[in-house]
Amino acid sequence: MEAHHIRIPVSGTPAAAASARQQLAAGIRTFDAFLGPELLDAAELVAAELIANAVRHANGGPITAGACLSDKGLRIEVNDVHPAIPQICLSDVDEEGGRGLFLVAALADRHGFDPLPPGKRCWAEFKVDTPLPTASHLPLQRS
């Protein structure tokens, strides 16, 4: 059973991506009783990369970003309408971008994507070592 869930709509601009990353990170940080600082920092970076990729490639279409903390771990998801399959690659040293999914792969325990009509859901999962209390003892937080 999910203990916490956050979902944020993102408009297709760099400013909106930055705002969504901050909102999602703030929401995830409210789980600090269960997550350590290293996992929180990694989750924030992964969320930033997934959101930035969606904004860059979704051509202004709707984007949503979310996080879910359950007894299975922390899952970050970003949905967009661009149908292209994400590819992990390393860019040339001189290039400013192109390393986002490589970072996601390095930081998350699992990551991937699911095709959706239209578009896709990109996700990353983190194991949580501390067991969660039962859901009856936690208030649900929704945005």
DOMI-90829 format. One record per atom (N, C-alpha, C): residue in three letters; residue number from 1; x, y, z. Coordinates in nm, 2 decimals, padded with zeros to 4 digits. Each point is the difference from the previous one (the first is absolute). Example, Ala and Ser with C-alpha at 12.3 -4.5 7.8 and 13.67 -1.06 7.14 Angstrom:
2
@r:ALA&k:1&x:01.32&y:-00.57&z:00.78
@r:ALA&k:1&x:-00.09&y:00.12&z:00.00
@r:ALA&k:1&x:00.09&y:00.12&z:00.00
@r:SER&k:2&x:-00.04&y:00.11&z:-00.07
@r:SER&k:2&x:00.09&y:00.11&z:00.00
@r:SER&k:2&x:-00.08&y:00.11&z:00.08
END
This chain:
143
@r:MET&k:1&x:00.08&y:-00.12&z:00.00
@r:MET&k:1&x:-00.08&y:00.12&z:00.00
@r:MET&k:1&x:00.09&y:00.12&z:00.00
@r:GLU&k:2&x:-00.04&y:00.10&z:-00.08
@r:GLU&k:2&x:00.08&y:00.12&z:-00.01
@r:GLU&k:2&x:-00.02&y:00.09&z:00.13
@r:ALA&k:3&x:00.11&y:00.05&z:00.05
@r:ALA&k:3&x:00.00&y:00.08&z:00.12
@r:ALA&k:3&x:00.00&y:00.15&z:-00.04
@r:HIS&k:4&x:00.07&y:00.03&z:-00.11
@r:HIS&k:4&x:00.01&y:00.14&z:-00.05
@r:HIS&k:4&x:-00.01&y:00.01&z:-00.15
@r:HIS&k:5&x:-00.06&y:00.11&z:-00.05
@r:HIS&k:5&x:-00.01&y:00.01&z:-00.14
@r:HIS&k:5&x:00.00&y:00.15&z:-00.04
@r:ILE&k:6&x:00.08&y:00.04&z:-00.10
@r:ILE&k:6&x:00.00&y:00.14&z:-00.04
@r:ILE&k:6&x:-00.01&y:00.00&z:-00.15
@r:ARG&k:7&x:-00.08&y:00.09&z:-00.06
@r:ARG&k:7&x:-00.01&y:00.01&z:-00.15
@r:ARG&k:7&x:-00.01&y:00.15&z:-00.03
@r:ILE&k:8&x:00.08&y:00.04&z:-00.10
@r:ILE&k:8&x:00.01&y:00.14&z:-00.03
@r:ILE&k:8&x:-00.01&y:00.02&z:-00.15
@r:PRO&k:9&x:-00.09&y:00.08&z:-00.05
@r:PRO&k:9&x:00.00&y:00.03&z:-00.15
@r:PRO&k:9&x:00.12&y:00.09&z:-00.03
@r:VAL&k:10&x:00.05&y:-00.01&z:-00.12
@r:VAL&k:10&x:00.12&y:00.08&z:-00.04
@r:VAL&k:10&x:-00.03&y:00.05&z:-00.14
@r:SER&k:11&x:00.01&y:00.14&z:-00.01
@r:SER&k:11&x:-00.01&y:00.05&z:-00.14
@r:SER&k:11&x:00.13&y:-00.01&z:-00.06
@r:GLY&k:12&x:00.01&y:00.01&z:-00.13
@r:GLY&k:12&x:00.11&y:-00.04&z:-00.08
@r:GLY&k:12&x:00.11&y:00.11&z:-00.01
@r:THR&k:13&x:00.03&y:00.07&z:00.11
@r:THR&k:13&x:00.11&y:00.10&z:00.00
@r:THR&k:13&x:00.11&y:-00.03&z:00.09
@r:PRO&k:14&x:00.12&y:00.05&z:-00.02
@r:PRO&k:14&x:00.11&y:-00.03&z:00.10
@r:PRO&k:14&x:-00.04&y:00.06&z:00.14
@r:ALA&k:15&x:-00.06&y:00.11&z:00.01
@r:ALA&k:15&x:-00.04&y:00.06&z:00.13
@r:ALA&k:15&x:-00.10&y:-00.10&z:00.07
@r:ALA&k:16&x:-00.09&y:-00.05&z:-00.08
@r:ALA&k:16&x:-00.10&y:-00.10&z:00.06
@r:ALA&k:16&x:00.07&y:-00.12&z:00.05
@r:ALA&k:17&x:00.10&y:-00.05&z:-00.08
@r:ALA&k:17&x:00.08&y:-00.12&z:00.04
@r:ALA&k:17&x:00.07&y:00.03&z:00.13
@r:ALA&k:18&x:00.06&y:00.11&z:00.02
@r:ALA&k:18&x:00.07&y:00.04&z:00.12
@r:ALA&k:18&x:-00.10&y:00.00&z:00.12
@r:SER&k:19&x:-00.11&y:00.06&z:-00.03
@r:SER&k:19&x:-00.10&y:00.01&z:00.11
@r:SER&k:19&x:-00.06&y:-00.13&z:00.04
@r:ALA&k:20&x:-00.02&y:-00.09&z:-00.10
@r:ALA&k:20&x:-00.05&y:-00.13&z:00.03
@r:ALA&k:20&x:00.10&y:-00.09&z:00.07
@r:ARG&k:21&x:00.13&y:00.02&z:-00.04
@r:ARG&k:21&x:00.10&y:-00.07&z:00.08
@r:ARG&k:21&x:00.00&y:00.04&z:00.14
@r:GLN&k:22&x:-00.01&y:00.13&z:00.03
@r:GLN&k:22&x:00.01&y:00.05&z:00.13
@r:GLN&k:22&x:-00.12&y:-00.05&z:00.08
@r:GLN&k:23&x:-00.12&y:00.00&z:-00.06
@r:GLN&k:23&x:-00.12&y:-00.04&z:00.07
@r:GLN&k:23&x:00.00&y:-00.15&z:00.03
@r:LEU&k:24&x:00.05&y:-00.08&z:-00.10
@r:LEU&k:24&x:00.01&y:-00.14&z:00.02
@r:LEU&k:24&x:00.10&y:-00.04&z:00.11
@r:ALA&k:25&x:00.12&y:00.07&z:-00.01
@r:ALA&k:25&x:00.10&y:-00.02&z:00.11
@r:ALA&k:25&x:-00.05&y:00.04&z:00.13
@r:ALA&k:26&x:-00.07&y:00.11&z:00.01
@r:ALA&k:26&x:-00.06&y:00.04&z:00.13
@r:ALA&k:26&x:-00.10&y:-00.10&z:00.06
@r:GLY&k:27&x:-00.08&y:-00.06&z:-00.09
@r:GLY&k:27&x:-00.09&y:-00.10&z:00.04
@r:GLY&k:27&x:00.07&y:-00.13&z:00.04
@r:ILE&k:28&x:00.10&y:-00.04&z:-00.07
@r:ILE&k:28&x:00.07&y:-00.12&z:00.03
@r:ILE&k:28&x:00.07&y:00.02&z:00.14
@r:ARG&k:29&x:00.05&y:00.12&z:00.02
@r:ARG&k:29&x:00.07&y:00.03&z:00.13
@r:ARG&k:29&x:-00.09&y:00.00&z:00.12
@r:THR&k:30&x:-00.13&y:00.01&z:-00.02
@r:THR&k:30&x:-00.09&y:-00.01&z:00.11
@r:THR&k:30&x:00.00&y:-00.15&z:00.05
@r:PHE&k:31&x:00.06&y:-00.09&z:-00.08
@r:PHE&k:31&x:00.01&y:-00.14&z:00.05
@r:PHE&k:31&x:00.13&y:-00.02&z:00.08
@r:ASP&k:32&x:00.06&y:00.10&z:00.05
@r:ASP&k:32&x:00.14&y:-00.01&z:00.05
@r:ASP&k:32&x:00.00&y:-00.09&z:00.12
@r:ALA&k:33&x:-00.11&y:-00.03&z:00.06
@r:ALA&k:33&x:00.01&y:-00.10&z:00.11
@r:ALA&k:33&x:00.03&y:-00.14&z:-00.05
@r:PHE&k:34&x:-00.01&y:-00.02&z:-00.13
@r:PHE&k:34&x:00.02&y:-00.14&z:-00.05
@r:PHE&k:34&x:00.12&y:00.00&z:-00.10
@r:LEU&k:35&x:00.04&y:00.11&z:-00.05
@r:LEU&k:35&x:00.11&y:00.00&z:-00.10
@r:LEU&k:35&x:00.12&y:00.08&z:00.05
@r:GLY&k:36&x:00.12&y:-00.05&z:-00.03
@r:GLY&k:36&x:00.12&y:00.07&z:00.04
@r:GLY&k:36&x:00.04&y:00.11&z:-00.10
@r:PRO&k:37&x:00.09&y:00.08&z:00.04
@r:PRO&k:37&x:00.04&y:00.12&z:-00.09
@r:PRO&k:37&x:00.06&y:-00.04&z:-00.13
@r:GLU&k:38&x:00.08&y:-00.11&z:00.00
@r:GLU&k:38&x:00.05&y:-00.05&z:-00.13
@r:GLU&k:38&x:-00.10&y:-00.04&z:-00.10
@r:LEU&k:39&x:-00.10&y:-00.07&z:00.05
@r:LEU&k:39&x:-00.11&y:-00.05&z:-00.09
@r:LEU&k:39&x:-00.08&y:00.12&z:-00.04
@r:LEU&k:40&x:-00.03&y:00.10&z:00.09
@r:LEU&k:40&x:-00.07&y:00.12&z:-00.04
@r:LEU&k:40&x:00.07&y:00.08&z:-00.11
@r:ASP&k:41&x:00.13&y:00.01&z:00.02
@r:ASP&k:41&x:00.07&y:00.08&z:-00.10
@r:ASP&k:41&x:00.00&y:-00.07&z:-00.14
@r:ALA&k:42&x:00.02&y:-00.14&z:00.00
@r:ALA&k:42&x:-00.01&y:-00.07&z:-00.12
@r:ALA&k:42&x:-00.13&y:00.01&z:-00.07
@r:ALA&k:43&x:-00.11&y:-00.01&z:00.09
@r:ALA&k:43&x:-00.13&y:00.00&z:-00.06
@r:ALA&k:43&x:-00.03&y:00.14&z:-00.06
@r:GLU&k:44&x:00.05&y:00.11&z:00.06
@r:GLU&k:44&x:-00.02&y:00.13&z:-00.05
@r:GLU&k:44&x:00.07&y:00.01&z:-00.14
@r:LEU&k:45&x:00.12&y:-00.05&z:-00.01
@r:LEU&k:45&x:00.08&y:00.01&z:-00.12
@r:LEU&k:45&x:-00.07&y:-00.08&z:-00.11
@r:VAL&k:46&x:-00.05&y:-00.12&z:00.03
@r:VAL&k:46&x:-00.07&y:-00.08&z:-00.10
@r:VAL&k:46&x:-00.13&y:00.06&z:-00.04
@r:ALA&k:47&x:-00.07&y:00.06&z:00.09
@r:ALA&k:47&x:-00.13&y:00.07&z:-00.04
@r:ALA&k:47&x:00.04&y:00.12&z:-00.09
@r:ALA&k:48&x:00.10&y:00.07&z:00.03
@r:ALA&k:48&x:00.04&y:00.11&z:-00.08
@r:ALA&k:48&x:00.03&y:-00.04&z:-00.15
@r:GLU&k:49&x:00.08&y:-00.11&z:-00.01
@r:GLU&k:49&x:00.04&y:-00.05&z:-00.13
@r:GLU&k:49&x:-00.12&y:-00.05&z:-00.08
@r:LEU&k:50&x:-00.09&y:-00.07&z:00.06
@r:LEU&k:50&x:-00.12&y:-00.06&z:-00.07
@r:LEU&k:50&x:-00.09&y:00.12&z:-00.04
@r:ILE&k:51&x:-00.02&y:00.10&z:00.09
@r:ILE&k:51&x:-00.09&y:00.11&z:-00.04
@r:ILE&k:51&x:00.07&y:00.08&z:-00.11
@r:ALA&k:52&x:00.12&y:00.03&z:00.01
@r:ALA&k:52&x:00.07&y:00.07&z:-00.11
@r:ALA&k:52&x:-00.01&y:-00.07&z:-00.13
@r:ASN&k:53&x:00.02&y:-00.13&z:00.00
@r:ASN&k:53&x:-00.01&y:-00.07&z:-00.13
@r:ASN&k:53&x:-00.14&y:00.01&z:-00.06
@r:ALA&k:54&x:-00.10&y:-00.01&z:00.09
@r:ALA&k:54&x:-00.14&y:00.01&z:-00.05
@r:ALA&k:54&x:-00.03&y:00.14&z:-00.06
@r:VAL&k:55&x:00.05&y:00.10&z:00.07
@r:VAL&k:55&x:-00.03&y:00.14&z:-00.05
@r:VAL&k:55&x:00.08&y:00.02&z:-00.13
@r:ARG&k:56&x:00.12&y:-00.05&z:-00.01
@r:ARG&k:56&x:00.08&y:00.01&z:-00.12
@r:ARG&k:56&x:-00.06&y:-00.07&z:-00.12
@r:HIS&k:57&x:-00.07&y:-00.12&z:00.02
@r:HIS&k:57&x:-00.04&y:-00.08&z:-00.11
@r:HIS&k:57&x:-00.15&y:00.00&z:-00.02
@r:ALA&k:58&x:-00.08&y:00.05&z:00.09
@r:ALA&k:58&x:-00.15&y:-00.02&z:-00.01
@r:ALA&k:58&x:-00.06&y:00.10&z:-00.09
@r:ASN&k:59&x:00.07&y:00.10&z:-00.06
@r:ASN&k:59&x:-00.05&y:00.09&z:-00.09
@r:ASN&k:59&x:-00.12&y:00.08&z:00.05
@r:GLY&k:60&x:00.00&y:00.04&z:00.13
@r:GLY&k:60&x:-00.10&y:00.08&z:00.06
@r:GLY&k:60&x:-00.13&y:-00.08&z:00.04
@r:GLY&k:61&x:00.00&y:-00.13&z:-00.02
@r:GLY&k:61&x:-00.11&y:-00.08&z:00.04
@r:GLY&k:61&x:-00.01&y:-00.02&z:00.15
@r:PRO&k:62&x:-00.10&y:-00.05&z:00.05
@r:PRO&k:62&x:-00.02&y:-00.02&z:00.15
@r:PRO&k:62&x:00.11&y:-00.09&z:00.06
@r:ILE&k:63&x:00.04&y:00.04&z:00.12
@r:ILE&k:63&x:00.10&y:-00.08&z:00.07
@r:ILE&k:63&x:-00.05&y:00.00&z:00.14
@r:THR&k:64&x:00.02&y:-00.12&z:00.07
@r:THR&k:64&x:-00.03&y:-00.01&z:00.14
@r:THR&k:64&x:00.12&y:-00.07&z:00.07
@r:ALA&k:65&x:00.03&y:00.05&z:00.11
@r:ALA&k:65&x:00.11&y:-00.06&z:00.08
@r:ALA&k:65&x:-00.06&y:-00.05&z:00.13
@r:GLY&k:66&x:00.05&y:-00.11&z:00.05
@r:GLY&k:66&x:-00.05&y:-00.05&z:00.13
@r:GLY&k:66&x:00.10&y:-00.08&z:00.07
@r:ALA&k:67&x:-00.03&y:-00.03&z:00.13
@r:ALA&k:67&x:00.08&y:-00.09&z:00.08
@r:ALA&k:67&x:-00.09&y:-00.07&z:00.09
@r:CYS&k:68&x:00.03&y:-00.13&z:00.03
@r:CYS&k:68&x:-00.07&y:-00.08&z:00.09
@r:CYS&k:68&x:00.09&y:-00.08&z:00.09
@r:LEU&k:69&x:-00.03&y:00.01&z:00.13
@r:LEU&k:69&x:00.08&y:-00.07&z:00.10
@r:LEU&k:69&x:-00.09&y:-00.11&z:00.06
@r:SER&k:70&x:00.04&y:-00.12&z:-00.02
@r:SER&k:70&x:-00.08&y:-00.12&z:00.06
@r:SER&k:70&x:00.10&y:-00.09&z:00.06
@r:ASP&k:71&x:-00.06&y:-00.11&z:00.05
@r:ASP&k:71&x:00.09&y:-00.10&z:00.06
@r:ASP&k:71&x:00.09&y:-00.07&z:-00.10
@r:LYS&k:72&x:-00.02&y:00.03&z:-00.13
@r:LYS&k:72&x:00.09&y:-00.06&z:-00.10
@r:LYS&k:72&x:00.11&y:00.10&z:-00.03
@r:GLY&k:73&x:00.00&y:00.12&z:00.04
@r:GLY&k:73&x:00.10&y:00.10&z:-00.02
@r:GLY&k:73&x:-00.05&y:00.13&z:-00.05
@r:LEU&k:74&x:00.09&y:00.09&z:-00.05
@r:LEU&k:74&x:-00.04&y:00.13&z:-00.06
@r:LEU&k:74&x:00.01&y:-00.01&z:-00.15
@r:ARG&k:75&x:-00.11&y:00.04&z:-00.07
@r:ARG&k:75&x:-00.01&y:-00.01&z:-00.14
@r:ARG&k:75&x:-00.03&y:00.15&z:-00.05
@r:ILE&k:76&x:00.08&y:00.04&z:-00.10
@r:ILE&k:76&x:-00.02&y:00.13&z:-00.06
@r:ILE&k:76&x:-00.04&y:-00.03&z:-00.14
@r:GLU&k:77&x:-00.11&y:00.07&z:-00.05
@r:GLU&k:77&x:-00.05&y:-00.02&z:-00.13
@r:GLU&k:77&x:-00.02&y:00.14&z:-00.07
@r:VAL&k:78&x:00.03&y:00.00&z:-00.13
@r:VAL&k:78&x:-00.03&y:00.12&z:-00.08
@r:VAL&k:78&x:-00.07&y:-00.05&z:-00.13
@r:ASN&k:79&x:-00.12&y:00.05&z:-00.02
@r:ASN&k:79&x:-00.08&y:-00.03&z:-00.12
@r:ASN&k:79&x:00.01&y:00.11&z:-00.10
@r:ASP&k:80&x:00.02&y:-00.03&z:-00.13
@r:ASP&k:80&x:-00.01&y:00.10&z:-00.10
@r:ASP&k:80&x:-00.06&y:-00.06&z:-00.13
@r:VAL&k:81&x:-00.02&y:00.08&z:-00.10
@r:VAL&k:81&x:-00.07&y:-00.04&z:-00.12
@r:VAL&k:81&x:00.09&y:-00.04&z:-00.11
@r:HIS&k:82&x:00.13&y:00.02&z:00.02
@r:HIS&k:82&x:00.10&y:-00.03&z:-00.11
@r:HIS&k:82&x:00.02&y:-00.15&z:-00.01
@r:PRO&k:83&x:-00.02&y:-00.07&z:-00.11
@r:PRO&k:83&x:00.00&y:-00.14&z:-00.01
@r:PRO&k:83&x:00.14&y:-00.06&z:-00.01
@r:ALA&k:84&x:00.11&y:00.08&z:-00.02
@r:ALA&k:84&x:00.13&y:-00.06&z:-00.02
@r:ALA&k:84&x:00.05&y:-00.07&z:00.13
@r:ILE&k:85&x:00.07&y:-00.11&z:-00.03
@r:ILE&k:85&x:00.05&y:-00.08&z:00.11
@r:ILE&k:85&x:00.13&y:00.06&z:00.05
@r:PRO&k:86&x:00.01&y:00.03&z:00.14
@r:PRO&k:86&x:00.12&y:00.06&z:00.05
@r:PRO&k:86&x:00.12&y:-00.09&z:-00.01
@r:GLN&k:87&x:00.12&y:00.06&z:-00.03
@r:GLN&k:87&x:00.12&y:-00.08&z:-00.02
@r:GLN&k:87&x:00.11&y:00.05&z:00.09
@r:ILE&k:88&x:00.06&y:-00.09&z:00.07
@r:ILE&k:88&x:00.12&y:00.04&z:00.08
@r:ILE&k:88&x:00.12&y:00.01&z:-00.08
@r:CYS&k:89&x:00.07&y:00.12&z:00.01
@r:CYS&k:89&x:00.12&y:00.01&z:-00.08
@r:CYS&k:89&x:00.09&y:00.10&z:00.08
@r:LEU&k:90&x:00.13&y:00.00&z:-00.03
@r:LEU&k:90&x:00.09&y:00.10&z:00.05
@r:LEU&k:90&x:00.03&y:00.10&z:-00.12
@r:SER&k:91&x:-00.01&y:00.12&z:00.03
@r:SER&k:91&x:00.03&y:00.11&z:-00.10
@r:SER&k:91&x:00.15&y:00.02&z:00.00
@r:ASP&k:92&x:00.04&y:00.07&z:-00.10
@r:ASP&k:92&x:00.14&y:00.05&z:-00.01
@r:ASP&k:92&x:00.03&y:00.09&z:00.12
@r:VAL&k:93&x:00.12&y:00.01&z:00.03
@r:VAL&k:93&x:00.04&y:00.08&z:00.11
@r:VAL&k:93&x:-00.04&y:00.15&z:-00.01
@r:ASP&k:94&x:00.00&y:00.05&z:-00.13
@r:ASP&k:94&x:-00.03&y:00.14&z:-00.03
@r:ASP&k:94&x:-00.15&y:00.03&z:00.01
@r:GLU&k:95&x:-00.08&y:-00.10&z:-00.01
@r:GLU&k:95&x:-00.15&y:00.02&z:00.00
@r:GLU&k:95&x:-00.05&y:00.03&z:00.14
@r:GLU&k:96&x:-00.10&y:00.09&z:00.01
@r:GLU&k:96&x:-00.05&y:00.04&z:00.13
@r:GLU&k:96&x:-00.11&y:-00.10&z:00.05
@r:GLY&k:97&x:-00.06&y:-00.07&z:-00.09
@r:GLY&k:97&x:-00.11&y:-00.09&z:00.04
@r:GLY&k:97&x:00.02&y:-00.14&z:-00.05
@r:GLY&k:98&x:-00.10&y:-00.08&z:00.02
@r:GLY&k:98&x:00.00&y:-00.14&z:-00.06
@r:GLY&k:98&x:00.05&y:-00.10&z:00.10
@r:ARG&k:99&x:00.01&y:00.03&z:00.13
@r:ARG&k:99&x:00.05&y:-00.09&z:00.10
@r:ARG&k:99&x:-00.11&y:-00.04&z:00.10
@r:GLY&k:100&x:-00.12&y:00.06&z:-00.01
@r:GLY&k:100&x:-00.11&y:-00.02&z:00.10
@r:GLY&k:100&x:-00.04&y:-00.14&z:00.03
@r:LEU&k:101&x:-00.02&y:-00.08&z:-00.11
@r:LEU&k:101&x:-00.04&y:-00.14&z:00.03
@r:LEU&k:101&x:00.11&y:-00.08&z:00.05
@r:PHE&k:102&x:00.13&y:00.03&z:-00.03
@r:PHE&k:102&x:00.11&y:-00.06&z:00.05
@r:PHE&k:102&x:00.01&y:00.02&z:00.16
@r:LEU&k:103&x:-00.03&y:00.12&z:00.04
@r:LEU&k:103&x:-00.01&y:00.03&z:00.14
@r:LEU&k:103&x:-00.11&y:-00.07&z:00.07
@r:VAL&k:104&x:-00.12&y:-00.01&z:-00.07
@r:VAL&k:104&x:-00.11&y:-00.07&z:00.06
@r:VAL&k:104&x:00.04&y:-00.15&z:00.02
@r:ALA&k:105&x:00.06&y:-00.05&z:-00.10
@r:ALA&k:105&x:00.04&y:-00.15&z:00.01
@r:ALA&k:105&x:00.11&y:-00.02&z:00.11
@r:ALA&k:106&x:00.08&y:00.10&z:00.02
@r:ALA&k:106&x:00.11&y:-00.01&z:00.11
@r:ALA&k:106&x:-00.06&y:00.02&z:00.14
@r:LEU&k:107&x:-00.10&y:00.08&z:00.01
@r:LEU&k:107&x:-00.06&y:00.03&z:00.13
@r:LEU&k:107&x:-00.11&y:-00.09&z:00.05
@r:ALA&k:108&x:-00.09&y:-00.04&z:-00.09
@r:ALA&k:108&x:-00.12&y:-00.08&z:00.04
@r:ALA&k:108&x:00.03&y:-00.15&z:00.01
@r:ASP&k:109&x:-00.07&y:-00.07&z:00.08
@r:ASP&k:109&x:00.01&y:-00.14&z:00.00
@r:ASP&k:109&x:-00.06&y:-00.07&z:-00.12
@r:ARG&k:110&x:-00.10&y:00.06&z:-00.05
@r:ARG&k:110&x:-00.06&y:-00.05&z:-00.13
@r:ARG&k:110&x:-00.06&y:00.12&z:-00.07
@r:HIS&k:111&x:-00.01&y:-00.01&z:-00.13
@r:HIS&k:111&x:-00.06&y:00.11&z:-00.08
@r:HIS&k:111&x:-00.05&y:-00.06&z:-00.13
@r:GLY&k:112&x:-00.08&y:00.08&z:-00.07
@r:GLY&k:112&x:-00.06&y:-00.05&z:-00.12
@r:GLY&k:112&x:-00.10&y:00.09&z:-00.06
@r:PHE&k:113&x:-00.08&y:-00.05&z:-00.09
@r:PHE&k:113&x:-00.11&y:00.08&z:-00.06
@r:PHE&k:113&x:-00.11&y:-00.10&z:-00.04
@r:ASP&k:114&x:-00.12&y:00.05&z:00.00
@r:ASP&k:114&x:-00.12&y:-00.07&z:-00.04
@r:ASP&k:114&x:-00.07&y:00.08&z:-00.11
@r:PRO&k:115&x:-00.03&y:-00.06&z:-00.12
@r:PRO&k:115&x:-00.07&y:00.07&z:-00.10
@r:PRO&k:115&x:-00.14&y:00.03&z:00.05
@r:LEU&k:116&x:-00.05&y:00.12&z:-00.03
@r:LEU&k:116&x:-00.14&y:00.04&z:00.03
@r:LEU&k:116&x:-00.06&y:00.06&z:-00.13
@r:PRO&k:117&x:-00.13&y:-00.01&z:-00.01
@r:PRO&k:117&x:-00.07&y:00.07&z:-00.11
@r:PRO&k:117&x:-00.04&y:00.14&z:00.04
@r:PRO&k:118&x:00.05&y:00.11&z:-00.05
@r:PRO&k:118&x:00.12&y:00.01&z:-00.08
@r:PRO&k:118&x:00.12&y:00.02&z:00.09
@r:GLY&k:119&x:00.12&y:-00.03&z:-00.04
@r:GLY&k:119&x:00.12&y:00.03&z:00.07
@r:GLY&k:119&x:00.06&y:-00.12&z:00.08
@r:LYS&k:120&x:00.05&y:00.04&z:00.12
@r:LYS&k:120&x:00.06&y:-00.10&z:00.08
@r:LYS&k:120&x:00.01&y:00.05&z:00.15
@r:ARG&k:121&x:00.03&y:-00.10&z:00.09
@r:ARG&k:121&x:00.03&y:00.03&z:00.14
@r:ARG&k:121&x:00.15&y:-00.04&z:00.02
@r:CYS&k:122&x:00.08&y:00.09&z:00.04
@r:CYS&k:122&x:00.14&y:-00.03&z:00.04
@r:CYS&k:122&x:00.00&y:-00.01&z:00.15
@r:TRP&k:123&x:00.07&y:-00.10&z:00.06
@r:TRP&k:123&x:-00.01&y:-00.02&z:00.14
@r:TRP&k:123&x:00.14&y:-00.04&z:00.05
@r:ALA&k:124&x:00.01&y:00.02&z:00.13
@r:ALA&k:124&x:00.12&y:-00.04&z:00.08
@r:ALA&k:124&x:-00.04&y:-00.05&z:00.13
@r:GLU&k:125&x:00.06&y:-00.10&z:00.05
@r:GLU&k:125&x:-00.04&y:-00.06&z:00.14
@r:GLU&k:125&x:00.13&y:00.00&z:00.09
@r:PHE&k:126&x:-00.03&y:00.02&z:00.12
@r:PHE&k:126&x:00.11&y:00.00&z:00.10
@r:PHE&k:126&x:-00.05&y:-00.10&z:00.12
@r:LYS&k:127&x:00.09&y:-00.08&z:00.04
@r:LYS&k:127&x:-00.03&y:-00.09&z:00.11
@r:LYS&k:127&x:00.00&y:00.09&z:00.13
@r:VAL&k:128&x:-00.09&y:-00.04&z:00.09
@r:VAL&k:128&x:-00.01&y:00.07&z:00.13
@r:VAL&k:128&x:00.03&y:-00.10&z:00.11
@r:ASP&k:129&x:00.11&y:00.02&z:00.07
@r:ASP&k:129&x:00.04&y:-00.10&z:00.10
@r:ASP&k:129&x:-00.09&y:00.00&z:00.13
@r:THR&k:130&x:-00.05&y:00.12&z:00.04
@r:THR&k:130&x:-00.07&y:00.01&z:00.12
@r:THR&k:130&x:-00.15&y:-00.04&z:-00.03
@r:PRO&k:131&x:-00.05&y:-00.10&z:00.07
@r:PRO&k:131&x:-00.14&y:-00.03&z:-00.02
@r:PRO&k:131&x:-00.09&y:00.11&z:00.03
@r:LEU&k:132&x:-00.11&y:00.01&z:-00.07
@r:LEU&k:132&x:-00.10&y:00.10&z:00.02
@r:LEU&k:132&x:-00.10&y:-00.04&z:00.11
@r:PRO&k:133&x:-00.05&y:00.09&z:00.08
@r:PRO&k:133&x:-00.10&y:-00.04&z:00.09
@r:PRO&k:133&x:-00.13&y:-00.03&z:-00.08
@r:THR&k:134&x:-00.10&y:-00.06&z:00.06
@r:THR&k:134&x:-00.12&y:-00.04&z:-00.07
@r:THR&k:134&x:-00.07&y:00.13&z:-00.05
@r:ALA&k:135&x:-00.07&y:-00.01&z:-00.11
@r:ALA&k:135&x:-00.07&y:00.12&z:-00.05
@r:ALA&k:135&x:-00.10&y:00.06&z:00.09
@r:SER&k:136&x:-00.05&y:-00.08&z:00.10
@r:SER&k:136&x:-00.10&y:00.06&z:00.09
@r:SER&k:136&x:00.06&y:00.10&z:00.10
@r:HIS&k:137&x:00.13&y:00.00&z:00.01
@r:HIS&k:137&x:00.07&y:00.09&z:00.09
@r:HIS&k:137&x:00.06&y:00.12&z:-00.08
@r:LEU&k:138&x:-00.02&y:00.01&z:-00.13
@r:LEU&k:138&x:00.05&y:00.11&z:-00.08
@r:LEU&k:138&x:-00.11&y:00.07&z:-00.07
@r:PRO&k:139&x:00.01&y:00.14&z:00.01
@r:PRO&k:139&x:-00.10&y:00.07&z:-00.08
@r:PRO&k:139&x:00.05&y:00.00&z:-00.15
@r:LEU&k:140&x:-00.09&y:-00.01&z:-00.09
@r:LEU&k:140&x:00.03&y:00.00&z:-00.14
@r:LEU&k:140&x:00.03&y:00.15&z:-00.04
@r:GLN&k:141&x:00.10&y:00.02&z:-00.08
@r:GLN&k:141&x:00.02&y:00.14&z:-00.05
@r:GLN&k:141&x:-00.02&y:00.00&z:-00.15
@r:ARG&k:142&x:-00.09&y:00.09&z:-00.05
@r:ARG&k:142&x:-00.03&y:00.00&z:-00.14
@r:ARG&k:142&x:00.02&y:00.15&z:-00.05
@r:SER&k:143&x:00.04&y:00.01&z:-00.12
@r:SER&k:143&x:00.01&y:00.13&z:-00.06
@r:SER&k:143&x:-00.08&y:00.00&z:-00.12
END
